[in-house]
Amino acid sequence: MLKCFVLFQFTADLEEMEAAFGAGADDECGRQLERNREEWENIPLNVAVIGNSGVGKSSFINAIRGLTADDEGAAEVGTTKNTMEIRSYEHPNNPMLKFCDLPGVGNDLFPRSTYLADIDVDRYDFFLLLTADRFTENDTWLGSELCSLSKKYFFVRTKMGVDISNNSEAHPTSHNEEAVIEFIRRDVTKHLRENGLEDVPVLLIDNYKLNKFDFSKLQVQLIKDFPQQKRTALIFSLQPTSVDMIGLKVAELRSRIWWRAAVSGAVGAVPILGASIAMNIGIITGEATFYFEQLGLDSKSSQRYAKLHSFDYVNIQSIICSGLRTELVGTVTEKVVGKIVKRIIRRSGSKLALSTVTRFIPLVGSVIGASASYTGTNSALNEILDKFEETAIDVLKFTADGVAKETDTSAETQSRSNGEVEDTLVRKSSRRCHS
């Protein structure tokens, strides 16, 4: 039954693979699977980021791409002039994903009357409307227009860290961060409701505090509301910066395993000496490397993550190597993936050997070979993905603990400072009373 299913689904793949092996081009099968695996990279994704000057569009575009203002390809941060032209910025993980910096509504070059045509509104898959304060009449007008066109969008309130800090300085004894956040959320929601936009998501973020507020929620909500046919490409493009994002990536990666295992099973049924073992190892290694990079465990991703969150890259790399039981090396990708694949292959060795031995038995042997290859590959990929997910979450926990300690230290310092001020005032008051 399995053989029939595999052959029915993957006849074209088998014919190409068998021809490749017959011609001695063993690597062609790997290249074919690689082409299929990379189909998502050919899907264009365009996200419009709209807002007036000074609301943090550039720093947001950098943050969601995992960049700082000093990185190559980063949007320029710190200028105060109005955006007068549309600028597109590619995501470093996927150049087909572009975040486009659009001017706000209502200036001389982009008046309401022609705004939607000027920005070519149908070009974009999603719209993020940013402000650092209250949303203006032009913002709510644009929201209503997008709604009438059935376009998906969010309102995003930026610079929450600045608001929290200002409130703390203004109310040193009564400051309550959660109360400030809740007040801002209610205020923004009330303003939008008064303008007929009560059903639109409102996300509160700070572009320099990605582990706080709603930044990770924004990414997850963006994926949820993105066009269905483009959702996979967006999941594979964004950074795994939260447990929820890791969960989305793992679910998407796991949904591919049956296909990879089925191709492995189909190749297990091909009566060519050496093909089954070679293809199982090739499929597992290639797919595991993709998982490794998707979950941010490779050196390039972890270096970028460490820089963005101001953590020591060596410490993050140590957690990755410890979780995956490998030595600390300069570039961990190939060695880590290779070692894990070898461990899994050894555990699955009897199944792979069975597919090699029975491959030459007519019909029955091919069915057993396909079944063994399918089962072994499926089991190996699931085990590898589980381990990578666990390690990626360990990295997040490490960075979250670091942020918590930093916050606690800052709060303790502020409290000590407030106490010292109060003591000084008490001493001064006491001296005045005695005098």
Residue pairs with C-beta under 8 A, 6 or more apart in sequence:
2 265
2 367
2 370
2 371
2 374
3 265
3 269
3 366
3 367
3 370
3 371
5 262
6 262
6 265
6 266
6 269
6 370
6 374
7 14
7 266
7 269
9 262
9 266
10 262
10 263
10 266
13 32
13 263
13 266
14 266
14 267
14 269
14 270
16 28
16 29
16 32
17 28
17 29
17 32
17 266
17 267
17 270
17 275
17 279
18 270
18 272
20 26
20 28
20 29
20 32
21 29
21 270
21 272
21 275
22 272
26 278
29 267
29 279
29 282
30 282
30 286
33 260
33 263
33 282
33 283
33 286
34 286
37 256
37 286
37 287
37 290
40 232
40 233
40 236
41 94
41 96
41 233
41 236
42 96
43 96
43 229
43 230
43 233
44 96
44 98
45 94
45 96
45 97
45 98
45 125
45 226
45 230
45 233
45 234
45 237
46 88
46 98
46 100
46 123
46 124
46 125
46 126
47 97
47 98
47 99
47 100
47 124
47 125
47 126
47 127
47 128
47 222
48 100
48 102
48 119
48 124
48 126
48 127
48 128
49 57
49 60
49 61
49 99
49 100
49 101
49 102
49 128
49 130
50 57
50 102
50 103
50 104
50 105
50 127
50 128
50 129
50 130
50 142
51 57
51 104
51 129
51 130
51 131
51 139
52 82
52 104
52 131
52 136
53 80
53 81
53 82
53 83
53 104
54 80
54 132
55 130
55 131
55 132
55 158
55 159
56 130
56 132
56 158
56 159
56 207
57 75
57 83
57 101
57 130
58 69
58 75
58 76
58 77
58 79
58 101
59 69
59 75
59 77
59 207
59 208
60 128
60 130
60 156
60 158
60 205
60 207
61 75
61 89
61 99
61 101
62 68
62 69
62 71
62 74
62 75
62 77
62 207
63 207
63 208
63 210
63 215
63 308
64 99
64 219
64 238
65 89
65 91
65 92
65 99
66 92
66 93
66 239
66 241
66 304
66 305
66 308
67 73
67 74
67 92
67 304
67 308
68 74
68 307
68 308
69 75
69 76
69 77
69 78
71 307
73 89
73 90
73 92
75 87
75 89
75 101
82 103
82 104
82 107
83 101
83 102
83 103
83 104
84 103
84 107
84 109
85 103
86 100
86 101
86 102
86 103
86 119
87 100
87 101
88 98
88 99
88 100
88 101
89 98
89 99
89 100
89 101
90 96
90 97
90 98
91 97
91 98
91 99
91 237
91 238
92 304
93 236
93 237
93 238
93 239
94 233
94 236
94 237
96 233
96 237
97 233
97 234
97 237
100 124
102 119
103 109
103 110
104 110
104 138
104 139
105 112
105 115
105 138
105 139
105 141
105 142
106 112
106 115
106 138
109 118
110 118
110 119
112 138
112 141
115 142
116 145
116 149
121 146
121 149
121 151
124 151
125 152
125 226
125 227
125 230
126 151
126 152
126 153
126 222
126 225
126 226
127 146
127 151
127 152
127 153
127 154
128 153
128 154
128 156
128 222
129 135
129 139
129 142
129 143
129 153
129 154
129 155
129 156
130 156
130 157
130 158
131 139
131 155
131 156
131 157
131 158
132 157
132 158
132 159
132 162
134 187
134 188
134 191
135 143
135 155
135 188
135 191
135 192
137 195
139 155
140 192
140 195
140 196
140 197
143 153
143 155
143 192
143 195
143 197
143 200
144 195
144 196
144 197
146 152
146 153
147 153
147 197
147 200
152 225
152 226
153 200
154 200
154 201
154 202
154 203
154 218
154 221
154 222
154 225
155 188
155 192
155 197
155 200
155 201
155 202
155 203
156 202
156 203
156 205
156 218
157 184
157 188
157 202
157 203
157 204
157 205
158 205
158 206
158 207
159 206
159 207
160 181
160 184
160 204
160 205
160 206
160 209
160 212
160 213
161 206
161 208
161 209
161 212
162 206
163 180
163 184
164 177
164 180
164 181
167 175
167 180
168 175
168 177
168 414
172 414
172 418
173 418
181 204
181 213
184 204
185 202
185 204
188 202
188 204
189 198
189 202
192 198
192 200
192 202
201 221
201 225
203 214
203 215
203 217
203 218
203 221
204 213
204 214
205 213
205 214
205 215
205 218
206 212
206 213
206 215
209 215
210 216
210 241
210 308
210 309
211 309
211 399
211 400
211 403
212 403
215 241
216 241
216 242
216 244
216 245
217 244
219 238
219 241
219 242
219 244
219 245
220 242
220 244
220 245
220 248
222 234
223 231
223 234
223 235
223 238
223 248
226 234
232 252
235 248
235 249
235 252
236 249
236 252
236 294
238 245
239 245
239 296
239 301
239 304
239 305
240 246
240 249
240 294
240 295
240 296
240 392
241 305
241 396
242 396
243 393
243 396
246 295
246 389
246 392
246 393
246 396
249 294
249 295
250 295
250 385
250 389
253 290
253 291
253 294
253 385
254 382
254 385
256 287
257 287
257 378
257 381
257 382
257 385
258 378
260 283
260 287
260 377
260 381
261 373
261 374
261 375
261 377
261 378
261 381
262 374
263 279
263 283
264 279
264 280
264 283
264 373
264 374
264 376
264 377
265 370
265 371
265 373
265 374
265 377
266 370
267 275
267 276
267 279
267 280
267 373
268 276
268 279
268 280
268 355
268 359
268 366
268 369
268 370
268 371
268 372
268 373
268 374
269 359
269 366
269 367
269 369
269 370
269 373
270 276
270 359
271 359
271 360
271 366
276 352
276 355
276 356
276 359
276 369
276 373
277 352
277 355
277 356
279 373
280 345
280 352
280 355
280 373
280 376
280 377
281 341
281 345
283 377
284 341
284 344
284 345
284 377
284 380
284 381
284 384
285 337
285 338
285 341
287 381
288 337
288 340
288 341
288 381
288 384
288 388
289 333
289 334
289 337
291 384
291 385
291 388
292 298
292 333
292 336
292 337
292 388
293 301
293 333
295 388
295 389
295 391
295 392
296 302
296 305
296 392
296 395
297 320
297 324
297 332
297 333
297 336
297 388
297 391
297 392
297 395
298 332
298 333
299 317
299 330
299 331
299 332
299 333
302 313
302 316
302 317
302 320
302 395
303 313
305 311
305 316
305 395
305 399
306 312
306 313
306 316
307 313
309 399
309 403
311 398
311 399
311 402
315 398
316 395
316 398
316 399
317 328
317 332
318 328
319 391
319 394
319 395
319 398
320 332
320 336
320 391
320 395
321 327
321 328
321 329
321 332
321 336
323 387
323 390
323 391
323 394
324 336
324 339
324 340
324 387
324 388
324 391
325 339
326 332
326 335
326 336
326 339
327 335
329 335
340 384
340 387
341 380
341 384
344 379
344 380
344 383
344 384
345 352
345 380
347 380
348 376
348 379
348 380
351 372
351 373
351 375
351 376
352 372
352 373
352 376
354 368
354 369
354 372
355 368
355 369
355 370
355 372
355 373
355 376
356 369
358 364
358 365
358 366
358 368
358 369
358 372
359 365
359 366
359 369
361 368
